[in-house]
Amino acid sequence: MTSLSPPPNAGAMPLHSSSINAVEDFRPNDRLLLSFIALSAAQSTIARSAEVVLDAVLMLPTTLSSSSSSASVAPSVHGGNTADRLSDLYPEVRVLLHLHYVRCALRDLQECPTHARHTFFSIIQEHLTALALVLPEPLFTAIAAVLQRFLAMNTDEALAKDRLHVLEVQLMHIVEVTQAELLRATKHLSVRAGVVTLRFHHDIPYL
C-alpha cells in the first residue's frame, strides 16, 4: 500500500479525503472494465459516439465481495458493503462520471431549443456540485454557484446562448483539462490517484 500526500503547491487537490493515507490498488477483477472506461472517456473528447459507449460502461454493475474489501474502496452511496457500479467504489471513476454528464449537457446545449437550456444547465450545475465533493477544486464550486444564480432567475434570457457562450466554452475546456489530468495521474485508470493536480494555465473563468 502506498501513502499519497499532497505536494506543496496549492493546486493539488485530494481526490478522496478518506483514503489519502491508505490508497490501495484497484481490484484485479475491475481492471479490464476500468481500462475500457478510460479508453471510452478519452475517445469521448473527440467523438460523440464514444459518449454512448462511455455512458453504458459507467452504468455496468459490479459486486464487491467481502473477501476483497479494502481501505481504498469507497463505501456505496447507500452506505452498504456492496456497490452497483465502479463509480460507487472508486472516486476516480466518480470524477469521470460527473465530467461525462457535464460534457454531454454542454454538447446538447449547442442543439437544444431555448426553453430546454434550463434543463441542461440544471444538469451541469448538479454535476459540478457533486464533482466538487469528490475533487475539491474551488473553481467547480464557484461556477456551480454562478449557474445556480442564473437558474434561480428562471428566465430564458438569463440562460441565453449569446450571454453564456463564453462560459460554455470555458466549461468544456475545464472538463477536458480535468479529465486529461485524471487519466494522466492514474495512467488511464491502471493505478490509484490520491492527489490530482489541476492546472488551468492562462484561463480566466467567466464568473
N, CA, C and O of each residue as an XYZ file, in Angstrom:
828
protein
N       0.847     -1.184      0.000
C       0.000      0.000      0.000
C       0.887      1.239      0.000
O       1.826      1.329      0.790
N       0.597      2.194     -0.878
C       1.379      3.413     -0.999
C       0.612      4.592     -0.443
O      -0.527      4.849     -0.835
N       1.244      5.309      0.474
C       0.616      6.506      1.027
C       0.883      7.682      0.113
O       2.024      7.914     -0.286
N      -0.154      8.424     -0.221
C      -0.030      9.603     -1.056
C      -0.372     10.826     -0.234
O      -1.323     10.810      0.548
N       0.397     11.884     -0.407
C       0.099     13.131      0.291
C       0.206     14.278     -0.694
O       0.949     14.171     -1.670
N      -0.517     15.384     -0.472
C      -0.496     16.498     -1.414
C       0.888     17.114     -1.512
O       1.560     17.293     -0.496
N       1.330     17.447     -2.741
C       2.576     18.186     -2.894
C       2.409     19.595     -2.352
O       1.282     20.016     -2.089
N       3.496     20.337     -2.176
C       3.401     21.630     -1.517
C       2.633     22.690     -2.270
O       2.169     23.647     -1.650
N       2.470     22.565     -3.620
C       1.783     23.647     -4.319
C       0.296     23.604     -4.045
O      -0.266     22.556     -3.727
N      -0.339     24.775     -4.176
C      -1.747     24.921     -3.778
C      -2.693     24.283     -4.762
O      -3.880     24.137     -4.470
N      -2.189     23.892     -5.939
C      -3.088     23.340     -6.938
C      -3.381     21.876     -6.757
O      -4.142     21.301     -7.535
N      -2.809     21.267     -5.767
C      -3.001     19.837     -5.567
C      -4.293     19.586     -4.816
O      -4.484     20.076     -3.703
N      -5.180     18.818     -5.434
C      -6.475     18.542     -4.846
C      -6.570     17.091     -4.403
O      -6.401     16.197     -5.233
N      -6.834     16.817     -3.123
C      -7.020     15.429     -2.696
C      -8.256     14.846     -3.342
O      -9.337     15.431     -3.272
N      -8.099     13.678     -3.981
C      -9.207     13.086     -4.711
C     -10.242     12.507     -3.783
O     -11.432     12.550     -4.093
N      -9.830     11.964     -2.651
C     -10.785     11.414     -1.702
C     -10.155     11.468     -0.325
O      -9.231     10.714     -0.023
N     -10.654     12.355      0.498
C     -10.015     12.648      1.775
C      -9.973     11.456      2.711
O      -9.097     11.371      3.572
N     -10.917     10.529      2.549
C     -10.977      9.398      3.469
C      -9.847      8.411      3.269
O      -9.596      7.576      4.137
N      -9.145      8.495      2.113
C      -8.144      7.464      1.836
C      -6.811      8.028      1.363
O      -6.037      7.330      0.708
N      -6.538      9.301      1.694
C      -5.264      9.879      1.286
C      -4.100      9.061      1.823
O      -3.090      8.900      1.139
N      -4.231      8.539      3.053
C      -3.137      7.811      3.678
C      -3.241      6.305      3.487
O      -2.419      5.563      4.024
N      -4.228      5.837      2.737
C      -4.405      4.395      2.582
C      -4.991      4.080      1.219
O      -6.082      3.520      1.116
N      -4.261      4.442      0.175
C      -4.735      4.192     -1.180
C      -4.156      2.882     -1.675
O      -2.940      2.754     -1.817
N      -5.000      1.922     -1.937
C      -4.566      0.625     -2.439
C      -4.929      0.495     -3.908
O      -5.664      1.314     -4.459
N      -4.401     -0.544     -4.526
C      -4.631     -0.752     -5.946
C      -6.102     -1.001     -6.251
O      -6.889     -1.371     -5.380
N      -6.443     -0.784     -7.518
C      -7.751     -1.215     -7.989
C      -7.843     -2.731     -7.857
O      -6.834     -3.429     -7.967
N      -9.035     -3.235     -7.624
C      -9.199     -4.687     -7.527
C      -8.895     -5.332     -8.880
O      -9.303     -4.799     -9.911
N      -8.198     -6.450     -8.903
C      -7.847     -7.116    -10.164
C      -9.051     -7.390    -11.062
O      -8.967     -7.229    -12.279
N     -10.156     -7.797    -10.471
C     -11.333     -8.128    -11.270
C     -11.950     -6.913    -11.957
O     -12.747     -7.061    -12.883
N     -11.585     -5.715    -11.508
C     -12.155     -4.493    -12.088
C     -11.283     -3.901    -13.184
O     -11.721     -2.994    -13.891
N     -10.078     -4.384    -13.338
C      -9.107     -3.710    -14.191
C      -9.507     -3.673    -15.667
O      -9.268     -2.669    -16.339
N     -10.093     -4.712    -16.167
C     -10.486     -4.728    -17.576
C     -11.537     -3.660    -17.855
O     -11.436     -2.915    -18.830
N     -12.541     -3.594    -16.994
C     -13.594     -2.599    -17.172
C     -13.048     -1.187    -16.961
O     -13.442     -0.260    -17.668
N     -12.150     -1.020    -16.001
C     -11.541      0.290    -15.771
C     -10.765      0.763    -16.996
O     -10.820      1.938    -17.359
N     -10.049     -0.152    -17.624
C      -9.301      0.184    -18.829
C     -10.237      0.620    -19.950
O      -9.943      1.563    -20.684
N     -11.365     -0.073    -20.073
C     -12.340      0.264    -21.109
C     -12.983      1.620    -20.824
O     -13.225      2.397    -21.748
N     -13.260      1.909    -19.556
C     -13.817      3.208    -19.177
C     -12.842      4.327    -19.539
O     -13.242      5.351    -20.093
N     -11.569      4.128    -19.226
C     -10.560      5.145    -19.532
C     -10.457      5.384    -21.031
O     -10.376      6.530    -21.473
N     -10.459      4.307    -21.816
C     -10.384      4.433    -23.266
C     -11.603      5.165    -23.812
O     -11.469      6.047    -24.661
N     -12.781      4.809    -23.336
C     -14.017      5.446    -23.797
C     -14.049      6.919    -23.415
O     -14.498      7.755    -24.199
N     -13.576      7.240    -22.217
C     -13.539      8.636    -21.775
C     -12.614      9.457    -22.663
O     -12.955     10.574    -23.051
N     -11.451      8.913    -22.985
C     -10.505      9.623    -23.843
C     -11.091      9.851    -25.232
O     -10.929     10.928    -25.805
N     -11.764      8.852    -25.770
C     -12.337      8.971    -27.108
C     -13.542      9.904    -27.137
O     -13.844     10.496    -28.173
N     -14.227     10.037    -26.013
C     -15.427     10.877    -25.985
C     -15.101     12.355    -26.145
O     -15.997     13.156    -26.415
N     -13.844     12.729    -25.984
C     -13.465     14.126    -26.176
C     -13.514     14.527    -27.642
O     -13.607     15.713    -27.957
N     -13.451     13.551    -28.539
C     -13.435     13.863    -29.968
C     -14.586     13.239    -30.738
O     -14.792     13.575    -31.904
N     -15.338     12.342    -30.122
C     -16.423     11.661    -30.835
C     -17.639     11.499    -29.939
O     -17.554     10.909    -28.861
N     -18.762     12.019    -30.385
C     -19.983     11.885    -29.594
C     -20.429     10.432    -29.513
O     -21.075     10.033    -28.544
N     -20.090      9.643    -30.521
C     -20.470      8.233    -30.482
C     -19.831      7.526    -29.289
O     -20.396      6.578    -28.743
N     -18.649      7.994    -28.891
C     -17.975      7.393    -27.740
C     -18.700      7.705    -26.442
O     -18.557      6.975    -25.461
N     -19.487      8.793    -26.426
C     -20.263      9.123    -25.232
C     -21.266      8.023    -24.909
O     -21.498      7.700    -23.744
N     -21.857      7.453    -25.955
C     -22.840      6.387    -25.760
C     -22.172      5.176    -25.121
O     -22.718      4.560    -24.205
N     -20.982      4.843    -25.617
C     -20.234      3.714    -25.066
C     -19.845      3.993    -23.616
O     -20.001      3.135    -22.747
N     -19.338      5.200    -23.362
C     -18.923      5.558    -22.005
C     -20.106      5.530    -21.051
O     -19.988      5.049    -19.924
N     -21.239      6.041    -21.496
C     -22.437      6.035    -20.658
C     -22.813      4.609    -20.266
O     -23.199      4.342    -19.128
N     -22.693      3.703    -21.231
C     -23.061      2.309    -20.976
C     -22.093      1.637    -20.001
O     -22.523      0.948    -19.076
N     -20.788      1.836    -20.205
C     -19.826      1.139    -19.345
C     -19.815      1.717    -17.927
O     -19.528      1.003    -16.966
N     -20.124      2.997    -17.802
C     -20.196      3.582    -16.465
C     -21.370      3.037    -15.668
O     -21.364      3.067    -14.437
N     -22.371      2.540    -16.372
C     -23.555      2.009    -15.708
C     -23.469      0.511    -15.433
O     -24.338     -0.044    -14.759
N     -22.430     -0.150    -15.948
C     -22.322     -1.594    -15.752
C     -22.186     -1.923    -14.271
O     -21.417     -1.275    -13.562
N     -22.926     -2.926    -13.795
C     -22.877     -3.269    -12.366
C     -21.637     -4.075    -12.020
O     -21.072     -4.778    -12.858
N     -21.237     -3.957    -10.786
C     -20.163     -4.776    -10.251
C     -20.502     -5.087     -8.807
O     -21.198     -4.310     -8.154
N     -20.017     -6.222     -8.296
C     -20.314     -6.629     -6.927
C     -19.043     -6.659     -6.118
O     -18.044     -7.237     -6.544
N     -19.069     -6.052     -4.972
C     -17.926     -6.053     -4.068
C     -18.073     -7.190     -3.077
O     -18.979     -7.183     -2.244
N     -17.179     -8.170     -3.167
C     -17.238     -9.296     -2.236
C     -16.579     -8.922     -0.927
O     -15.667     -8.095     -0.900
N     -17.026     -9.516      0.142
C     -16.476     -9.188      1.462
C     -15.008     -9.567      1.564
O     -14.262     -8.955      2.328
N     -14.587    -10.568      0.802
C     -13.200    -11.021      0.884
C     -12.237    -10.059      0.225
O     -11.041    -10.095      0.511
N     -12.746     -9.171     -0.680
C     -11.844     -8.272     -1.388
C     -12.002     -6.835     -0.949
O     -11.472     -5.925     -1.586
N     -12.723     -6.625      0.131
C     -12.913     -5.263      0.629
C     -11.581     -4.700      1.099
O     -10.773     -5.416      1.690
N     -11.345     -3.385      0.829
C     -10.099     -2.757      1.243
C     -10.340     -1.313      1.606
O     -11.406     -0.758      1.337
N      -9.328     -0.702      2.227
C      -9.456      0.692      2.661
C      -9.528      1.644      1.490
O      -9.972      2.780      1.656
N      -9.098      1.215      0.293
C      -9.085      2.107     -0.855
C     -10.434      2.181     -1.538
O     -10.637      3.023     -2.413
N     -11.346      1.328     -1.163
C     -12.646      1.278     -1.818
C     -13.630      2.114     -1.028
O     -13.868      1.873      0.156
N     -14.199      3.103     -1.704
C     -15.153      3.985     -1.038
C     -16.444      3.239     -0.781
O     -16.783      2.336     -1.546
N     -17.187      3.583      0.275
C     -18.456      2.925      0.548
C     -19.501      3.267     -0.491
O     -19.411      4.290     -1.169
N     -20.484      2.408     -0.607
C     -21.595      2.660     -1.518
C     -22.322      3.917     -1.107
O     -22.294      4.310      0.059
N     -22.982      4.558     -2.081
C     -23.751      5.758     -1.777
C     -24.857      5.449     -0.800
O     -25.381      6.359     -0.157
N     -25.226      4.192     -0.671
C     -26.270      3.792      0.260
C     -25.697      3.334      1.592
O     -26.439      2.985      2.511
N     -24.351      3.337      1.692
C     -23.719      3.026      2.967
C     -23.515      1.556      3.230
O     -23.111      1.193      4.334
N     -23.772      0.695      2.274
C     -23.622     -0.733      2.496
C     -22.255     -1.225      2.092
O     -21.349     -0.433      1.832
N     -22.103     -2.566      2.039
C     -20.823     -3.154      1.681
C     -20.778     -3.602      0.232
O     -19.809     -4.234     -0.189
N     -21.796     -3.287     -0.527
C     -21.798     -3.623     -1.939
C     -22.012     -2.360     -2.741
O     -22.564     -1.379     -2.243
N     -21.573     -2.389     -3.986
C     -21.757     -1.245     -4.868
C     -22.222     -1.741     -6.216
O     -21.771     -2.784     -6.689
N     -23.115     -1.005     -6.835
C     -23.667     -1.415     -8.110
C     -22.755     -1.060     -9.275
O     -22.769     -1.741    -10.300
N     -21.956      0.007     -9.129
C     -21.130      0.478    -10.229
C     -19.732      0.812     -9.727
O     -19.515      1.014     -8.532
N     -18.783      0.866    -10.667
C     -17.419      1.222    -10.279
C     -17.340      2.654     -9.764
O     -16.466      2.977     -8.961
N     -18.246      3.513    -10.220
C     -18.250      4.890     -9.721
C     -18.659      4.956     -8.255
O     -18.359      5.934     -7.570
N     -19.344      3.917     -7.769
C     -19.667      3.843     -6.344
C     -18.464      3.374     -5.526
O     -18.356      3.664     -4.334
N     -17.568      2.651     -6.181
C     -16.405      2.090     -5.491
C     -15.199      3.017     -5.506
O     -14.493      3.147     -4.506
N     -14.968      3.661     -6.647
C     -13.733      4.406     -6.837
C     -14.003      5.882     -7.125
O     -14.713      6.196     -8.080
N     -13.455      6.787     -6.326
C     -13.619      8.222     -6.595
C     -13.101      8.631     -7.969
O     -13.649      9.540     -8.592
N     -12.040      7.962     -8.450
C     -11.505      8.290     -9.769
C     -12.561      8.113    -10.852
O     -12.683      8.944    -11.752
N     -13.319      7.033    -10.763
C     -14.368      6.778    -11.755
C     -15.539      7.733    -11.538
O     -16.192      8.151    -12.495
N     -15.802      8.075    -10.284
C     -16.891      9.008     -9.992
C     -16.599     10.380    -10.607
O     -17.515     11.047    -11.090
N     -15.345     10.802    -10.594
C     -14.970     12.055    -11.253
C     -15.269     11.976    -12.745
O     -15.847     12.901    -13.314
N     -14.877     10.875    -13.378
C     -15.147     10.707    -14.807
C     -16.640     10.703    -15.099
O     -17.077     11.228    -16.123
N     -17.420     10.115    -14.203
C     -18.873     10.085    -14.374
C     -19.442     11.501    -14.413
O     -20.217     11.836    -15.308
N     -19.059     12.332    -13.446
C     -19.586     13.701    -13.402
C     -19.086     14.523    -14.589
O     -19.846     15.307    -15.158
N     -17.835     14.356    -14.965
C     -17.313     15.055    -16.137
C     -18.060     14.638    -17.393
O     -18.333     15.466    -18.261
N     -18.388     13.364    -17.489
C     -19.126     12.842    -18.641
C     -20.486     13.518    -18.769
O     -20.870     13.933    -19.863
N     -21.212     13.633    -17.670
C     -22.540     14.244    -17.729
C     -22.463     15.741    -18.017
O     -23.327     16.283    -18.705
N     -21.445     16.406    -17.502
C     -21.274     17.826    -17.819
C     -20.973     17.997    -19.299
O     -21.544     18.872    -19.949
N     -20.076     17.167    -19.843
C     -19.727     17.250    -21.256
C     -20.951     17.005    -22.139
O     -21.197     17.751    -23.087
N     -21.708     15.970    -21.828
C     -22.903     15.657    -22.626
C     -23.893     16.820    -22.612
O     -24.447     17.180    -23.651
N     -24.112     17.402    -21.440
C     -25.053     18.520    -21.331
C     -24.550     19.734    -22.100
O     -25.339     20.429    -22.741
N     -23.255     19.997    -22.047
C     -22.692     21.124    -22.788
C     -22.867     20.935    -24.287
O     -23.178     21.889    -24.999
N     -22.674     19.731    -24.764
C     -22.849     19.473    -26.192
C     -24.318     19.552    -26.586
O     -24.646     20.047    -27.665
N     -25.196     19.072    -25.726
C     -26.626     19.157    -26.015
C     -27.103     20.609    -26.049
O     -28.044     20.935    -26.772
N     -26.467     21.470    -25.281
C     -26.829     22.890    -25.277
C     -26.640     23.532    -26.645
O     -27.316     24.507    -26.973
N     -25.730     22.995    -27.440
C     -25.464     23.581    -28.746
C     -26.597     23.335    -29.733
O     -26.686     24.015    -30.755
N     -27.457     22.376    -29.439
C     -28.504     21.996    -30.390
C     -29.915     22.152    -29.843
O     -30.881     22.078    -30.602
N     -30.047     22.366    -28.553
C     -31.377     22.346    -27.938
C     -32.125     23.661    -28.164
O     -31.497     24.701    -28.362
N     -33.468     23.624    -28.136
C     -34.261     24.858    -28.213
C     -34.069     25.695    -26.954
O     -33.606     25.199    -25.927
N     -34.422     26.943    -27.047
C     -34.197     27.882    -25.941
C     -34.822     27.415    -24.637
O     -34.207     27.514    -23.575
N     -36.056     26.900    -24.718
C     -36.758     26.524    -23.491
C     -36.111     25.333    -22.773
O     -36.376     25.103    -21.593
N     -35.258     24.574    -23.487
C     -34.627     23.390    -22.885
C     -33.296     23.707    -22.213
O     -32.730     22.857    -21.526
N     -32.794     24.919    -22.406
C     -31.484     25.259    -21.846
C     -31.486     25.197    -20.322
O     -30.469     24.854    -19.718
N     -32.601     25.520    -19.701
C     -32.689     25.468    -18.238
C     -32.425     24.049    -17.734
O     -31.727     23.855    -16.738
N     -32.986     23.062    -18.429
C     -32.807     21.661    -18.029
C     -31.341     21.252    -18.089
O     -30.826     20.637    -17.155
N     -30.670     21.593    -19.184
C     -29.278     21.177    -19.340
C     -28.346     21.925    -18.389
O     -27.376     21.350    -17.895
N     -28.631     23.196    -18.131
C     -27.816     23.917    -17.154
C     -28.050     23.390    -15.742
O     -27.147     23.430    -14.906
N     -29.249     22.899    -15.475
C     -29.514     22.276    -14.173
C     -28.669     21.021    -14.001
O     -28.134     20.759    -12.923
N     -28.555     20.245    -15.089
C     -27.720     19.038    -15.061
C     -26.260     19.409    -14.808
O     -25.581     18.779    -13.997
N     -25.789     20.431    -15.507
C     -24.402     20.866    -15.347
C     -24.143     21.336    -13.919
O     -23.137     20.971    -13.310
N     -25.052     22.145    -13.393
C     -24.894     22.660    -12.031
C     -24.872     21.527    -11.005
O     -24.069     21.532    -10.072
N     -25.758     20.567    -11.193
C     -25.841     19.429    -10.267
C     -24.551     18.621    -10.259
O     -24.053     18.246     -9.197
N     -24.011     18.356    -11.446
C     -22.819     17.509    -11.515
C     -21.538     18.263    -11.150
O     -20.590     17.653    -10.654
N     -21.492     19.566    -11.385
C     -20.344     20.337    -10.906
C     -20.309     20.356     -9.380
O     -19.245     20.250     -8.770
N     -21.483     20.492     -8.779
C     -21.567     20.473     -7.318
C     -21.117     19.121     -6.772
O     -20.364     19.055     -5.801
N     -21.586     18.038     -7.408
C     -21.195     16.694     -6.979
C     -19.711     16.448     -7.229
O     -19.038     15.800     -6.427
N     -19.204     16.969     -8.345
C     -17.788     16.812     -8.672
C     -16.903     17.457     -7.607
O     -15.866     16.908     -7.233
N     -17.321     18.623     -7.125
C     -16.537     19.330     -6.109
C     -16.469     18.566     -4.792
O     -15.551     18.778     -3.999
N     -17.424     17.687     -4.556
C     -17.399     16.875     -3.339
C     -16.351     15.766     -3.425
O     -15.823     15.317     -2.407
N     -16.059     15.333     -4.648
C     -15.070     14.269     -4.852
C     -13.683     14.860     -5.092
O     -12.686     14.397     -4.537
N     -13.645     15.880     -5.921
C     -12.399     16.560     -6.275
C     -12.559     18.029     -5.873
O     -13.055     18.831     -6.664
N     -12.150     18.389     -4.665
C     -12.474     19.704     -4.107
C     -11.698     20.860     -4.729
O     -10.861     21.483     -4.076
N     -11.983     21.135     -5.982
C     -11.410     22.277     -6.688
C     -12.371     23.465     -6.542
O     -13.526     23.355     -6.954
N     -11.934     24.594     -5.971
C     -12.822     25.742     -5.769
C     -13.475     26.256     -7.048
O     -14.568     26.822     -7.003
N     -12.815     26.065     -8.182
C     -13.380     26.536     -9.445
C     -14.706     25.850     -9.752
O     -15.631     26.491    -10.251
N     -14.811     24.550     -9.461
C     -16.070     23.836     -9.695
C     -17.187     24.435     -8.845
O     -18.299     24.655     -9.326
N     -16.878     24.692     -7.590
C     -17.874     25.254     -6.677
C     -18.294     26.650     -7.114
O     -19.476     26.990     -7.057
N     -17.335     27.458     -7.550
C     -17.637     28.827     -7.964
C     -18.543     28.857     -9.191
O     -19.508     29.620     -9.234
N     -18.234     28.027    -10.187
C     -19.055     28.010    -11.396
C     -20.439     27.458    -11.094
O     -21.432     27.958    -11.623
N     -20.518     26.438    -10.254
C     -21.823     25.894     -9.865
C     -22.667     26.965     -9.180
O     -23.878     27.029     -9.390
N     -22.036     27.802     -8.364
C     -22.762     28.872     -7.673
C     -23.271     29.917     -8.658
O     -24.383     30.423     -8.508
N     -22.462     30.242     -9.667
C     -22.894     31.184    -10.700
C     -24.099     30.626    -11.453
O     -25.080     31.335    -11.680
N     -24.020     29.367    -11.835
C     -25.133     28.743    -12.553
C     -26.386     28.699    -11.695
O     -27.494     28.896    -12.194
N     -26.213     28.443    -10.409
C     -27.364     28.402     -9.512
C     -28.089     29.747     -9.496
O     -29.318     29.794     -9.461
N     -27.329     30.832     -9.523
C     -27.951     32.163     -9.540
C     -28.706     32.396    -10.840
O     -29.813     32.935    -10.833
N     -28.109     31.991    -11.955
C     -28.786     32.140    -13.241
C     -30.061     31.293    -13.292
O     -31.099     31.748    -13.773
N     -29.971     30.070    -12.797
C     -31.131     29.179    -12.798
C     -32.247     29.738    -11.929
O     -33.424     29.586    -12.257
N     -31.888     30.383    -10.827
C     -32.889     30.934     -9.914
C     -33.673     32.076    -10.551
O     -34.794     32.364    -10.135
N     -33.094     32.726    -11.557
C     -33.814     33.798    -12.254
C     -35.008     33.253    -13.027
O     -35.999     33.950    -13.245
N     -34.891     31.985    -13.439
C     -35.994     31.280    -14.095
C     -36.519     32.013    -15.325
O     -37.728     32.093    -15.543
N     -35.606     32.541    -16.118
C     -35.988     33.193    -17.371
C     -35.093     32.682    -18.494
O     -33.947     32.298    -18.261
N     -35.627     32.682    -19.711
C     -34.832     32.256    -20.862
C     -33.667     33.215    -21.097
O     -32.594     32.798    -21.531
N     -33.879     34.495    -20.810
C     -32.842     35.492    -21.045
C     -31.615     35.249    -20.166
O     -30.485     35.470    -20.599
N     -31.838     34.797    -18.937
C     -30.718     34.578    -18.015
C     -29.773     33.498    -18.517
O     -28.577     33.526    -18.230
N     -30.318     32.543    -19.270
C     -29.519     31.417    -19.757
C     -29.343     31.462    -21.269
O     -29.016     30.448    -21.887
N     -29.556     32.624    -21.864
C     -29.487     32.756    -23.320
C     -28.098     32.411    -23.841
O     -27.092     32.651    -23.174
N     -28.060     31.846    -25.040
C     -26.793     31.398    -25.620
C     -25.832     32.560    -25.824
O     -24.634     32.418    -25.575
N     -26.338     33.713    -26.274
C     -25.436     34.838    -26.516
C     -24.844     35.383    -25.220
O     -23.808     36.048    -25.242
N     -25.485     35.109    -24.108
C     -24.987     35.568    -22.811
C     -23.995     34.590    -22.189
O     -23.036     35.003    -21.539
N     -24.226     33.300    -22.390
C     -23.435     32.289    -21.688
C     -22.494     31.499    -22.593
O     -21.906     30.508    -22.159
N     -22.346     31.928    -23.845
C     -21.491     31.173    -24.762
C     -20.057     31.076    -24.243
O     -19.440     30.013    -24.314
N     -19.528     32.184    -23.723
C     -18.153     32.171    -23.209
C     -18.020     31.178    -22.062
O     -17.033     30.448    -21.975
N     -19.014     31.155    -21.189
C     -18.988     30.214    -20.066
C     -19.043     28.774    -20.552
O     -18.349     27.910    -20.017
N     -19.867     28.509    -21.566
C     -19.978     27.151    -22.099
C     -18.643     26.682    -22.669
O     -18.222     25.550    -22.430
N     -17.983     27.553    -23.421
C     -16.680     27.205    -23.998
C     -15.655     26.965    -22.890
O     -14.885     26.006    -22.944
N     -15.653     27.842    -21.886
C     -14.719     27.703    -20.778
C     -14.957     26.407    -20.003
O     -14.015     25.723    -19.604
N     -16.226     26.086    -19.799
C     -16.566     24.862    -19.070
C     -16.104     23.619    -19.815
O     -15.587     22.683    -19.206
N     -16.289     23.607    -21.126
C     -15.846     22.446    -21.900
C     -14.334     22.285    -21.778
O     -13.830     21.168    -21.657
N     -13.620     23.397    -21.811
C     -12.162     23.332    -21.660
C     -11.788     22.786    -20.282
O     -10.886     21.957    -20.161
N     -12.477     23.250    -19.257
C     -12.206     22.786    -17.891
C     -12.471     21.291    -17.766
O     -11.702     20.573    -17.127
N     -13.559     20.823    -18.373
C     -13.887     19.395    -18.349
C     -12.762     18.582    -18.975
O     -12.320     17.582    -18.409
N     -12.297     19.019    -20.152
C     -11.284     18.243    -20.860
C      -9.938     18.273    -20.128
O      -9.239     17.262    -20.073
N      -9.574     19.431    -19.568
C      -8.313     19.523    -18.819
C      -8.361     18.634    -17.579
O      -7.396     17.938    -17.264
N      -9.497     18.665    -16.881
C      -9.639     17.852    -15.668
C      -9.571     16.366    -15.991
O      -8.892     15.604    -15.302
N     -10.275     15.958    -17.041
C     -10.251     14.542    -17.414
C      -8.851     14.113    -17.849
O      -8.370     13.050    -17.455
N      -8.209     14.936    -18.656
C      -6.865     14.591    -19.129
C      -5.899     14.417    -17.961
O      -5.071     13.505    -17.968
N      -6.001     15.286    -16.960
C      -5.107     15.190    -15.804
C      -5.415     13.951    -14.971
O      -4.503     13.293    -14.469
N      -6.701     13.636    -14.824
C      -7.068     12.434    -14.071
C      -6.546     11.179    -14.766
O      -5.985     10.296    -14.117
N      -6.729     11.098    -16.084
C      -6.249      9.929    -16.822
C      -4.724      9.851    -16.783
O      -4.156      8.760    -16.728
N      -4.060     11.014    -16.812
C      -2.598     11.009    -16.716
C      -2.156     10.528    -15.336
O      -1.256      9.696    -15.220
N      -2.796     11.060    -14.290
C      -2.399     10.720    -12.917
C      -2.643      9.254    -12.584
O      -1.926      8.668    -11.773
N      -3.650      8.669    -13.208
C      -3.984      7.266    -12.931
C      -3.458      6.316    -14.003
O      -3.716      5.113    -13.960
N      -2.716      6.869    -14.968
C      -2.232      6.066    -16.099
C      -3.401      5.316    -16.726
O      -3.376      4.097    -16.891
N      -4.422      6.090    -17.067
C      -5.646      5.557    -17.674
C      -6.300      4.489    -16.793
O      -6.625      3.388    -17.237
N      -6.477      4.869    -15.526
C      -7.147      4.026    -14.532
C      -6.440      2.688    -14.301
O      -7.083      1.673    -14.033
N      -5.123      2.702    -14.407
C      -4.369      1.485    -14.084
C      -3.767      1.558    -12.685
O      -3.409      0.530    -12.110
N      -3.652      2.775    -12.129
C      -3.174      2.959    -10.760
C      -4.079      3.961    -10.059
O      -4.772      4.751    -10.700
N      -4.060      3.912     -8.724
C      -4.889      4.840     -7.950
C      -4.269      6.237     -7.931
O      -3.068      6.407     -8.140
N      -5.122      7.230     -7.673
C      -4.653      8.618     -7.573
C      -5.185      9.227     -6.293
O      -6.370      9.547     -6.203
N      -4.316      9.392     -5.297
C      -4.749     10.023     -4.060
C      -4.837     11.529     -4.198
O      -5.622     12.181     -3.510
N      -4.014     12.089     -5.108
C      -3.987     13.534     -5.321
C      -3.972     13.801     -6.818
O      -3.232     13.159     -7.564
N      -4.786     14.743     -7.250
C      -4.788     15.177     -8.641
C      -4.484     16.666     -8.653
O      -5.145     17.439     -7.960
N      -3.491     17.077     -9.434
C      -3.115     18.483     -9.517
C      -3.693     19.081    -10.789
O      -3.343     18.668    -11.894
N      -4.575     20.051    -10.629
C      -5.216     20.695    -11.770
C      -4.510     22.009    -12.067
O      -4.249     22.800    -11.161
N      -4.204     22.236    -13.335
C      -3.543     23.474    -13.750
C      -4.335     24.080    -14.901
O      -4.341     23.545    -16.010
N      -4.996     25.186    -14.636
C      -5.750     25.873    -15.679
C      -4.925     27.081    -16.133
O      -5.212     28.217    -15.756
N      -3.910     26.826    -16.938
C      -2.978     27.870    -17.342
C      -3.674     28.949    -18.169
O      -4.359     28.653    -19.148
N      -3.490     30.194    -17.763
C      -3.953     31.361    -18.519
C      -5.464     31.368    -18.727
O      -5.956     32.021    -19.648
N      -6.191     30.665    -17.901
C      -7.646     30.646    -18.021
C      -8.254     31.598    -17.000
O      -7.957     31.520    -15.808
N      -9.101     32.491    -17.477
C      -9.847     33.368    -16.582
C     -11.308     32.971    -16.699
O     -11.967     33.347    -17.668
N     -11.829     32.227    -15.741
C     -13.204     31.739    -15.837
C     -14.209     32.879    -15.904
O     -13.995     33.961    -15.358
N     -15.298     32.604    -16.582
C     -16.407     33.554    -16.684
C     -17.227     33.448    -15.413
O     -18.062     32.553    -15.285
N     -16.996     34.356    -14.468
C     -17.684     34.298    -13.180
C     -18.343     35.639    -12.872
O     -18.974     35.791    -11.826
